[in-house]
Amino acid sequence: MAEMRAFRDAVHGWAAGGPGGPALDLAVRLGLRTAVLLEGLSDLAAVEALAARRGRDLAAEGVGVVPMGGAMNVGRYAGLLGPPGLGLRLAGLCDEREQPCYDRGLRRAGAPCRGFFVCVTDLEDELIRALGAAGVEEVVRADGDLRAWQTFLHQPAQQGRPRQQQLRRFLGTKKGRKIRYGRLLVEAIDPGRVPAPLDGLLASL
């Protein structure tokens, strides 16, 4: 796990203009064959939680999961980790509205798009729909956020909005909350109701 974190840090440094040697050395040491490109840390938390539920050690399987810090960075990361760079197979998740950006970035990197799975709005929305509003509210209560959730619901901007939209907005109102709930919602979902994009991604690795 520590070496995988070091690999991610090395890739982020490389993407920011630093040397690529450290990332290459760690990729070789870890025996990486696939890089999973994710938009952010909440997606990473969800992917890692589902892998853990299914008893999988992605790092041991040669899979490096890398949050890119935004969909607009996909071309850069695909170039570094895909055919022009480390030569790893690429996979990942993307939001439907970002799919054209992913397609362009992957084409520039000479990588196929078939390993990328599309969320209709985003992964949080997929998880909320899979678990159901009542199920998500139970997770919120169990995690000690019930009072914050009730206060949020009294805000004028939330009046009359569908509960699913309220929940999705709530998850983004506090730093770190989306990351925490990325893990918690996956842990709470019935195994047969895992969102198709997330399920498809894990099955493809």
C-alpha positions as CSV (number, residue, x, y, z in Angstrom):
1,M,0.0,0.0,0.0
2,A,2.8,2.4,0.8
3,E,4.5,1.7,-2.5
4,M,1.2,2.3,-4.3
5,R,0.8,5.7,-2.6
6,A,4.4,6.4,-3.6
7,F,3.6,5.5,-7.2
8,R,0.6,7.9,-7.2
9,D,2.7,10.7,-5.7
10,A,5.4,10.0,-8.3
11,V,2.8,10.1,-11.2
12,H,1.3,13.4,-9.8
13,G,4.8,14.9,-9.7
14,W,5.5,13.7,-13.2
15,A,2.2,15.2,-14.5
16,A,3.2,18.5,-12.8
17,G,6.4,18.6,-14.8
18,G,8.8,16.6,-12.7
19,P,10.9,13.6,-13.7
20,G,9.3,10.4,-14.8
21,G,12.0,8.1,-13.5
22,P,10.5,7.6,-10.0
23,A,7.2,6.6,-11.5
24,L,8.8,4.2,-13.9
25,D,10.9,2.6,-11.2
26,L,7.9,2.1,-9.0
27,A,5.8,0.7,-11.8
28,V,8.5,-1.9,-12.5
29,R,8.9,-2.7,-8.8
30,L,5.1,-3.1,-8.4
31,G,4.7,-5.1,-11.6
32,L,2.0,-2.8,-12.9
33,R,0.2,-3.8,-16.1
34,T,-2.9,-1.6,-15.8
35,A,-3.5,2.0,-14.7
36,V,-7.1,3.0,-13.6
37,L,-7.7,6.7,-14.2
38,L,-10.2,8.3,-11.9
39,E,-11.4,11.9,-11.7
40,G,-10.9,12.3,-7.9
41,L,-10.4,10.9,-4.4
42,S,-14.0,10.0,-3.8
43,D,-13.9,7.7,-6.9
44,L,-10.7,6.2,-5.5
45,A,-12.4,5.5,-2.2
46,A,-15.3,3.8,-3.9
47,V,-13.1,1.6,-6.1
48,E,-10.9,0.6,-3.2
49,A,-13.9,-0.2,-1.0
50,L,-15.5,-2.4,-3.7
51,A,-12.2,-4.2,-4.3
52,A,-11.8,-4.8,-0.6
53,R,-15.4,-6.2,-0.4
54,R,-14.6,-8.6,-3.1
55,G,-11.4,-9.7,-1.5
56,R,-9.2,-8.3,-4.2
57,D,-5.7,-6.7,-3.8
58,L,-5.5,-4.6,-6.9
59,A,-1.8,-3.6,-6.3
60,A,-0.9,-7.3,-6.0
61,E,-2.7,-7.9,-9.3
62,G,-0.6,-5.3,-11.1
63,V,-3.3,-2.6,-11.1
64,G,-2.5,1.0,-10.1
65,V,-5.5,3.3,-9.3
66,V,-4.6,6.9,-9.9
67,P,-6.9,9.9,-9.1
68,M,-6.1,12.7,-11.7
69,G,-7.5,15.7,-9.9
70,G,-10.1,16.4,-12.5
71,A,-11.4,15.1,-15.8
72,M,-9.6,17.7,-17.9
73,N,-6.3,16.0,-16.9
74,V,-7.1,12.7,-18.6
75,G,-5.1,13.5,-21.8
76,R,-2.0,14.2,-19.7
77,Y,-2.3,11.1,-17.5
78,A,-3.1,8.9,-20.4
79,G,0.0,10.1,-22.2
80,L,2.2,9.4,-19.2
81,L,0.8,6.0,-18.2
82,G,-0.5,4.7,-21.6
83,P,1.2,3.8,-24.8
84,P,3.4,6.9,-25.2
85,G,4.6,6.7,-21.6
86,L,4.8,3.6,-19.3
87,G,2.9,1.5,-21.8
88,L,0.2,0.4,-19.3
89,R,-3.2,-0.7,-20.2
90,L,-5.7,2.1,-19.3
91,A,-9.1,1.8,-17.7
92,G,-11.3,4.0,-15.6
93,L,-14.6,5.8,-14.9
94,C,-15.9,9.0,-16.4
95,D,-19.0,11.1,-16.1
96,E,-21.3,11.2,-19.2
97,R,-20.8,14.9,-19.7
98,E,-17.0,14.4,-19.6
99,Q,-17.0,11.5,-22.1
100,P,-16.0,13.7,-25.1
101,C,-13.0,15.0,-23.1
102,Y,-12.0,11.4,-22.3
103,D,-12.4,10.3,-25.9
104,R,-10.1,13.1,-27.1
105,G,-7.5,12.5,-24.5
106,L,-7.4,8.8,-25.0
107,R,-7.1,9.1,-28.7
108,R,-4.2,11.5,-28.4
109,A,-2.5,8.9,-26.2
110,G,-3.2,6.1,-28.7
111,A,-5.3,4.2,-26.1
112,P,-8.6,2.5,-26.7
113,C,-11.7,3.8,-24.9
114,R,-13.3,0.5,-24.3
115,G,-11.9,0.1,-20.7
116,F,-13.7,3.2,-19.5
117,F,-17.1,3.0,-17.9
118,V,-19.6,5.9,-18.0
119,C,-21.6,7.2,-15.0
120,V,-24.8,9.1,-16.1
121,T,-24.2,12.0,-13.8
122,D,-21.3,11.0,-11.6
123,L,-20.4,8.1,-9.3
124,E,-22.0,9.6,-6.2
125,D,-25.3,9.8,-8.1
126,E,-24.9,6.2,-9.2
127,L,-24.3,5.1,-5.6
128,I,-27.3,7.1,-4.3
129,R,-29.6,5.6,-6.9
130,A,-28.3,2.1,-6.2
131,L,-28.7,2.3,-2.4
132,G,-31.9,4.4,-2.5
133,A,-32.5,7.6,-0.7
134,A,-33.7,5.9,2.5
135,G,-30.6,3.7,2.5
136,V,-28.3,6.7,2.1
137,E,-30.0,8.5,4.9
138,E,-29.4,5.5,7.1
139,V,-25.7,5.6,6.3
140,V,-25.7,9.3,7.1
141,R,-27.3,8.6,10.4
142,A,-25.0,5.8,11.3
143,D,-22.0,7.9,10.5
144,G,-23.1,10.7,12.9
145,D,-24.1,13.2,10.2
146,L,-27.9,13.2,10.9
147,R,-28.0,16.6,12.5
148,A,-25.9,18.2,9.7
149,W,-28.2,16.5,7.2
150,Q,-31.4,17.8,8.9
151,T,-29.9,21.3,9.1
152,F,-29.0,21.1,5.4
153,L,-32.6,20.1,4.5
154,H,-33.9,23.3,6.1
155,Q,-31.9,25.6,3.8
156,P,-34.2,27.5,1.4
157,A,-32.2,26.3,-1.7
158,Q,-33.1,22.7,-0.9
159,Q,-36.9,23.2,-0.6
160,G,-38.8,21.2,-3.2
161,R,-35.8,19.5,-4.7
162,P,-35.9,15.7,-5.2
163,R,-34.3,13.8,-2.3
164,Q,-31.7,12.2,-4.5
165,Q,-30.4,15.7,-5.6
166,Q,-30.4,16.9,-2.0
167,L,-28.3,13.9,-0.9
168,R,-25.9,14.4,-3.8
169,R,-25.5,18.1,-2.9
170,F,-25.1,17.3,0.8
171,L,-22.1,15.0,0.1
172,G,-20.3,17.9,-1.5
173,T,-20.9,20.5,1.2
174,K,-18.0,19.7,3.4
175,K,-14.4,18.9,2.6
176,G,-13.7,15.2,2.8
177,R,-17.3,14.2,3.0
178,K,-17.5,12.9,-0.6
179,I,-14.4,10.8,0.0
180,R,-15.7,9.3,3.2
181,Y,-19.1,8.5,1.8
182,G,-17.5,7.1,-1.4
183,R,-16.3,4.3,0.8
184,L,-19.3,4.1,3.2
185,L,-22.0,3.9,0.4
186,V,-20.1,1.1,-1.4
187,E,-19.8,-0.8,1.9
188,A,-23.6,-0.5,2.5
189,I,-24.8,-1.5,-1.0
190,D,-26.3,-5.0,-1.5
191,P,-23.7,-6.9,-3.6
192,G,-26.3,-7.4,-6.4
193,R,-27.0,-3.6,-6.7
194,V,-23.5,-2.3,-7.3
195,P,-23.8,0.4,-10.0
196,A,-23.0,-1.0,-13.4
197,P,-20.1,1.4,-14.2
198,L,-18.3,0.5,-11.0
199,D,-19.1,-3.2,-11.2
200,G,-18.0,-3.2,-14.9
201,L,-14.7,-1.5,-14.1
202,L,-13.8,-4.0,-11.3
203,A,-14.8,-7.0,-13.5
204,S,-12.6,-5.7,-16.3
205,L,-9.4,-5.6,-14.2
